[in-house]
Amino acid sequence: MTGVVLGADAGTSGLKLVALDPSGAVLAEGESGYEVDRPRPGWAQTDPAVWRRALDDALAQLAPALTGRRVAGLGLSGQMHGTVLVDDTGVPLGPAVLWPDSRAVAEVDLWRALPHAARAALANPLVPGMTGPVLAWLAAHEPGLLRRAAAVVLPKDALRASLVPDADPRVTDRSDASATLLWDVVADGWSPEATAAAGVDPGLLPRVRPSTEVVGAAALPVGEVPVVVGGADTPLALLAAGTRAGRQVNLGTGAQVLQPDWTPTPADDPPVHGYADVEDRWYAMAALQNGGLAWTWVCGVLGMTPAELFDAAASVPTGAGGVVFRPFLTGERGGVAGPADRGGWTGLSASTTRAELARAAVEGVVFAVAAAAELLGGEGPVVLTGGGGRPAVVQQLLADVLAVPVRFLPIRSASAVGAALLAARGTGTEVATGQQPGRPVEPRPGPELAPALDRWRAERARRPPR
């Protein structure tokens, strides 16, 4: 069967939608941005209705290109770790709590108090923005909301429920379930001990179904379109790139260094993550909360557009005149930096220019990505995905600091492409796979790189004030 397949990625700061033709080429794409709601310090949330409005907007953008074409399926990708409480019809009961949220810092102690074997079976860093600790916070602070809930789902699941209201909304997939701090990675199922730590009824947890399973059809402007369960954004970026070995760096709002073919083993609060992908395998991930998020903040402070930021950075030699930027504005998950770490520039003088501040900001994020890569180890060329990897200055700096060739995958959203490939598989639609990265950017580090990296590492090691 042939036809066009759609893939939507509900990210932290915007939704991207792509249409793939049978050759696997991007026929059309659209994007609709939105802001994260931060009603209190440390909070990060979004009304799930925002994601549906963004999808409708993106569909309207694609409509002219889809005229006269049969749309065979829709796949969904979503930001990981979020918490959305829904009723038995799939209607959200409140805002979605997102992965950068830190309201559940105290609740993480419940996970630290788990028996060693149960904690090690989670095999992931203990992070407050994960679904489990957020549920524990809700149980303590909003118990009435929990009592009204029929299920807790992840962001892409909430969007899917709005599209297919007659399907069971209490469904997620393994790639999202494994990233909740409620999943026994070793046993590959929900953890009774972690669920008890969250203080919720196990019946609140969603059923886990294959990412490619068709749940029903959505009435879209292009007609009735079958919708598959979908998956988490990070493994779908792996799927789109066809990365089966080596390393992949995804640079979006956050940043992730990915290593496929990880083998689950018990690990007590390790520095790196290990999650299920969408193909019955596993991958390891070293993650940063502050990737493009930090650059967006810098653009606001310096009064620059993203293009102006990267142009300014490219105009300044490596080292930024001695200025160092710590990108950890919202704290981190551990490994590279901790939850209490914060961001900012140091090494400023009366002669520091805006361009040097911009250069330091680009270096700070890329150096943090390199530090994350060190946690995973590995060698060989790197595939780079995500909008943050598009500027040439970022590609070159990453190649220089990792000392390996870097190949950028020139698509707007690898995760959306991965979601479209899920739709093709679920509906039996013939679509060629394997997007091709561009030509490799070879490393050519100058003598200024090592001192700049040393200054950044020294600043990173400085403990934040209490």
C-alpha positions in Angstrom: 0.0 0.0 0.0 1.3 3.5 -0.8 0.4 6.9 0.4 1.6 9.9 2.4 2.3 9.4 6.1 2.4 12.2 8.7 4.5 12.5 11.8 4.0 15.1 14.6 6.4 15.9 17.3 4.9 17.7 20.3 8.1 19.2 21.7 8.7 21.5 24.7 8.5 24.8 22.8 6.7 23.8 19.6 5.1 21.2 17.5 6.6 20.1 14.2 4.7 18.1 11.5 6.1 16.4 8.5 4.6 14.5 5.5 6.7 11.8 3.9 6.1 10.5 0.4 6.8 6.8 -0.5 10.5 7.6 -1.3 10.9 8.7 2.3 11.4 12.3 1.3 9.9 15.2 3.2 6.9 16.3 1.0 5.9 19.1 3.3 6.4 20.3 6.9 4.9 22.8 9.3 5.6 24.2 12.7 3.7 26.0 15.5 5.5 27.4 18.5 4.3 27.9 22.0 5.6 29.0 25.4 6.2 26.9 28.5 4.1 28.2 31.4 6.2 28.9 34.5 3.7 30.1 37.1 6.2 29.6 40.0 10.0 29.4 40.3 11.1 25.9 39.2 7.8 25.0 37.6 7.4 24.1 33.9 4.0 23.1 32.6 1.7 23.4 29.5 -2.0 23.1 28.9 -2.4 20.0 26.7 -4.9 21.9 24.6 -2.0 24.0 23.4 -0.6 20.9 21.7 -3.8 20.2 19.8 -4.1 23.8 18.7 -0.5 23.6 17.4 -1.2 20.4 15.5 -4.3 21.9 13.9 -2.2 25.0 12.9 0.5 22.8 11.4 -2.0 20.7 9.5 -3.4 23.9 8.0 0.1 24.7 6.8 0.5 21.3 5.1 -3.0 21.3 3.6 -2.0 22.7 0.1 0.7 20.1 -0.3 -1.6 17.2 0.7 -4.4 18.2 -1.7 -5.3 15.1 -3.8 -3.1 12.8 -1.9 -4.1 9.9 0.3 -2.9 10.2 3.9 -2.3 6.7 5.1 -1.4 7.3 8.7 -0.3 9.6 11.5 2.4 8.9 14.0 3.0 10.9 17.2 6.2 11.8 19.0 6.4 13.7 22.3 8.8 15.1 24.8 9.7 12.6 27.4 9.0 12.3 31.2 5.9 14.5 31.3 2.9 13.9 33.5 -0.6 14.4 32.3 -3.6 13.3 34.4 -6.7 12.4 32.3 -10.2 11.2 33.1 -11.7 8.1 31.6 -12.5 9.9 28.3 -8.9 11.2 27.9 -9.7 14.8 28.9 -6.8 16.3 30.8 -7.6 17.3 34.4 -4.9 20.0 34.6 -1.7 21.3 33.0 0.9 18.8 31.9 4.0 18.9 34.2 7.1 18.9 32.0 10.6 17.4 32.3 12.3 20.7 33.3 10.0 21.0 36.3 11.7 20.8 39.7 8.8 21.0 42.1 9.4 17.4 43.1 13.0 17.8 44.4 12.0 16.7 47.9 10.0 13.7 46.6 13.1 12.2 44.9 14.1 11.2 48.5 11.3 8.6 48.3 13.2 6.9 45.5 16.5 7.1 47.4 14.8 5.3 50.2 13.8 2.4 48.1 15.5 -0.9 48.8 18.8 -1.1 46.9 17.7 -3.8 44.5 14.5 -2.0 43.6 16.3 1.3 43.1 19.1 -0.3 41.0 16.5 -2.0 38.8 15.3 1.4 37.7 18.8 1.8 36.3 18.4 5.6 35.8 19.3 8.9 37.4 16.9 10.0 40.1 15.5 13.3 38.6 12.6 15.4 39.9 11.0 16.1 36.5 10.3 12.4 35.9 6.7 11.2 36.0 7.2 9.2 39.2 8.4 12.0 41.5 5.9 14.4 40.0 3.1 11.9 40.8 4.4 11.8 44.4 4.3 15.6 44.6 0.7 15.5 43.3 -0.2 12.9 45.8 1.1 15.1 48.6 -0.2 18.5 47.3 -3.2 17.8 45.0 -4.7 14.5 46.2 -8.1 15.5 45.0 -6.8 15.8 41.5 -5.3 12.3 41.7 -8.6 10.9 43.0 -10.4 12.2 39.9 -7.8 10.8 37.4 -8.4 7.6 35.5 -4.8 7.4 34.3 -1.5 9.2 34.0 -0.2 9.4 30.5 2.7 11.1 28.6 2.5 14.2 26.4 2.1 12.4 23.1 -0.6 10.1 24.6 -2.6 13.1 25.7 -2.4 14.5 22.2 -3.4 11.2 20.7 -6.4 11.0 23.0 -7.7 14.3 21.7 -7.4 13.0 18.1 -9.1 9.6 18.7 -11.7 10.2 21.5 -13.3 6.8 21.0 -10.1 4.9 21.7 -8.9 3.9 25.2 -6.9 6.9 26.4 -5.1 4.9 29.1 -2.3 3.8 26.8 1.4 4.6 26.3 4.3 2.8 24.7 7.4 1.2 26.1 9.8 4.0 25.0 7.9 6.5 27.1 7.0 4.2 30.0 10.7 3.3 30.5 11.5 7.0 31.1 9.2 7.6 34.0 11.3 6.3 37.0 8.3 3.9 37.5 9.8 1.3 35.1 11.9 -1.7 36.2 14.3 -1.6 33.3 15.8 -5.0 34.2 12.4 -6.8 34.3 11.0 -4.6 31.5 7.8 -3.7 33.3 6.2 -1.3 35.9 8.0 -1.3 39.2 5.7 -2.1 42.1 8.2 -0.5 44.6 8.5 2.7 42.6 4.7 2.9 42.1 4.3 2.6 45.9 6.9 5.3 46.4 4.8 7.6 44.1 1.8 6.9 46.4 -0.6 6.0 43.6 -2.8 3.1 42.7 -1.1 0.8 40.2 -4.4 1.0 38.2 -3.5 4.7 37.4 -0.6 3.5 35.2 -1.3 3.2 31.5 -1.3 0.0 29.5 1.8 -0.4 27.4 1.2 -1.1 23.7 3.5 -1.4 20.7 4.5 2.0 19.2 3.2 0.9 15.8 -0.3 -0.3 16.9 -3.2 1.5 15.3 -5.6 2.8 18.0 -8.2 4.3 15.7 -8.8 7.0 13.1 -8.7 10.7 13.5 -11.1 13.0 11.6 -8.6 15.5 10.1 -9.1 18.1 7.4 -7.4 15.6 5.0 -9.9 12.9 5.8 -10.1 9.9 8.2 -6.5 9.0 9.1 -5.4 6.0 11.1 -3.3 6.9 14.2 -0.7 4.7 15.8 0.3 4.8 19.5 3.6 6.7 18.8 6.8 7.0 20.8 9.2 9.2 22.7 11.0 11.9 20.8 14.6 10.7 21.5 14.3 7.1 20.2 12.3 8.4 17.2 15.2 10.6 16.3 17.4 7.5 16.3 14.9 5.7 14.1 14.8 8.6 11.6 18.6 8.8 11.4 18.9 5.0 11.1 21.6 5.1 13.9 22.3 1.5 15.0 25.8 1.9 16.2 28.2 4.7 17.2 26.8 7.9 18.7 24.1 10.5 17.9 23.7 13.9 19.3 20.3 15.5 19.4 20.4 19.2 20.1 17.0 20.9 20.6 15.5 22.5 23.7 17.6 20.1 25.7 20.5 18.0 24.4 21.0 14.2 24.3 24.0 12.1 23.5 22.7 8.7 22.4 24.3 5.3 22.1 22.1 2.5 20.7 22.3 -1.2 21.6 22.6 -0.7 25.3 22.1 -3.8 27.5 19.9 -3.2 30.6 21.8 -3.9 33.9 21.0 -2.8 37.5 22.6 0.5 38.3 21.9 2.6 41.4 21.3 6.3 40.4 23.8 6.2 37.5 25.0 9.3 35.7 23.5 8.2 32.4 20.0 7.1 31.3 19.0 3.8 29.8 15.7 3.5 28.0 13.7 1.4 25.6 13.5 2.4 22.0 10.6 1.8 19.6 12.0 -1.4 18.1 12.3 -3.7 21.1 15.9 -2.6 21.8 17.5 -0.3 24.3 19.8 2.8 24.1 21.9 4.7 26.6 21.6 8.5 26.9 23.5 11.3 28.6 21.1 14.2 28.8 21.2 17.9 29.4 18.1 20.0 30.2 19.8 23.2 28.9 20.6 23.0 25.2 18.7 25.3 22.9 16.8 26.4 26.0 20.0 28.2 27.2 20.5 29.8 23.8 16.9 31.1 23.7 17.5 32.7 27.1 20.7 34.3 25.8 18.9 35.6 22.7 16.4 37.4 25.0 19.1 38.8 27.2 21.3 40.1 24.3 18.4 41.2 22.2 19.4 38.9 19.3 17.5 36.5 17.0 18.9 33.0 16.9 20.5 33.7 13.5 22.2 36.8 14.9 23.4 34.8 17.9 25.2 32.2 15.8 26.5 34.8 13.3 28.0 36.8 16.2 29.5 33.6 17.7 31.1 32.7 14.3 32.7 36.1 14.1 34.7 35.6 17.3 37.7 33.3 17.8 37.5 30.2 20.0 37.8 31.2 23.6 35.4 34.2 23.5 38.1 36.5 24.8 38.3 34.6 28.1 34.5 34.7 28.8 33.0 31.4 30.0 29.3 30.5 29.9 27.6 27.9 32.2 24.4 26.9 30.5 22.8 25.2 33.5 19.9 27.8 33.9 17.4 25.2 35.2 19.9 22.9 36.9 20.7 19.5 35.5 20.0 15.8 36.0 23.5 14.9 37.4 26.5 13.7 35.6 27.5 16.9 33.8 25.9 19.1 36.5 23.4 18.8 39.3 19.9 20.2 40.1 21.4 23.0 42.2 23.8 24.2 39.5 22.9 27.4 37.7 24.0 29.4 34.6 25.7 32.6 33.7 28.7 34.3 32.2 32.0 34.7 34.1 35.4 36.2 33.0 33.8 39.5 31.8 35.8 42.7 31.5 35.1 46.3 30.5 36.1 45.4 27.0 33.8 42.3 26.6 31.6 42.5 23.6 28.1 41.2 22.8 29.7 38.9 20.2 32.0 37.4 22.8 29.1 36.8 25.1 27.4 35.1 22.1 30.5 33.0 21.4 30.8 32.0 25.0 27.1 30.9 25.0 27.6 28.7 22.0 30.8 27.2 23.5 29.2 26.6 26.9 26.4 24.5 25.4 28.7 22.5 23.1 31.3 22.0 25.8 28.5 20.6 28.0 27.4 18.2 25.2 31.0 17.1 25.0 31.1 16.5 28.8 27.9 14.4 28.4 29.6 12.4 25.6 32.5 11.6 27.9 30.0 10.0 30.3 29.0 7.5 27.7 32.3 6.9 26.1 32.5 5.5 22.6 34.3 6.7 19.5 33.9 7.3 15.8 31.8 9.7 13.8 28.8 11.4 15.3 25.4 12.0 13.6 23.9 15.4 14.7 20.2 16.0 14.7 17.9 18.8 16.0 17.5 22.5 15.1 20.3 23.5 17.5 22.7 21.6 15.3 21.9 23.4 12.1 24.4 26.4 12.4 27.8 25.7 10.9 29.5 27.2 13.9 27.9 24.5 16.1 28.8 21.7 13.8 32.4 22.7 13.6 32.8 23.3 17.3 31.3 20.0 18.1 33.6 18.2 15.7 36.6 20.1 17.2 35.9 19.3 20.8 34.9 15.6 20.2 37.8 15.2 17.7 35.7 13.2 15.3 33.8 14.0 12.1 30.2 15.3 12.6 27.5 14.7 10.0 24.3 16.8 10.4 21.0 15.3 9.4 19.3 18.3 7.5 15.7 17.8 8.5 13.7 20.1 10.7 12.5 17.4 13.1 14.1 14.0 13.1 11.6 13.0 15.8 8.6 13.9 13.6 10.1 11.9 10.7 10.6 9.0 13.1 6.9 9.3 14.1 5.9 9.2 10.4 7.9 6.0 9.9 6.0 4.5 12.8 2.8 5.3 11.1 4.0 3.7 7.9 4.9 0.5 9.7 1.7 0.4 11.6 -0.5 0.9 8.6 1.6 -1.3 6.2 2.4 1.7 4.0 5.5 1.5 1.8 7.9 4.3 2.8 11.6 4.1 2.3 13.6 4.6 5.5 16.9 6.1 6.5 17.4 9.8 6.1 20.9 10.7 4.8 23.1 13.0 6.9 25.1 15.6 5.1 28.8 15.6 4.4 31.0 15.2 7.4 32.5 18.2 9.1 36.0 17.3 9.9 37.7 18.4 13.2 40.2 21.2 12.9 40.8 22.4 16.4 43.1 25.4 16.9 45.5 26.1 19.8 42.8 28.2 21.5 40.4 25.3 22.1 42.2 23.4 24.9 42.6 26.5 27.1 39.0 27.5 26.5 37.8 24.0 27.4 40.0 24.0 30.5 38.5 27.3 31.6 35.0 25.9 31.1 35.7 22.7 33.0 37.2 24.7 35.9 34.0 26.9 36.0 31.8 23.8 35.7 33.5 22.3 38.8 32.8 25.4 40.9 30.0 24.5 43.3 26.9 26.7 43.2 26.2 28.9 46.3 23.8 27.4 48.8 
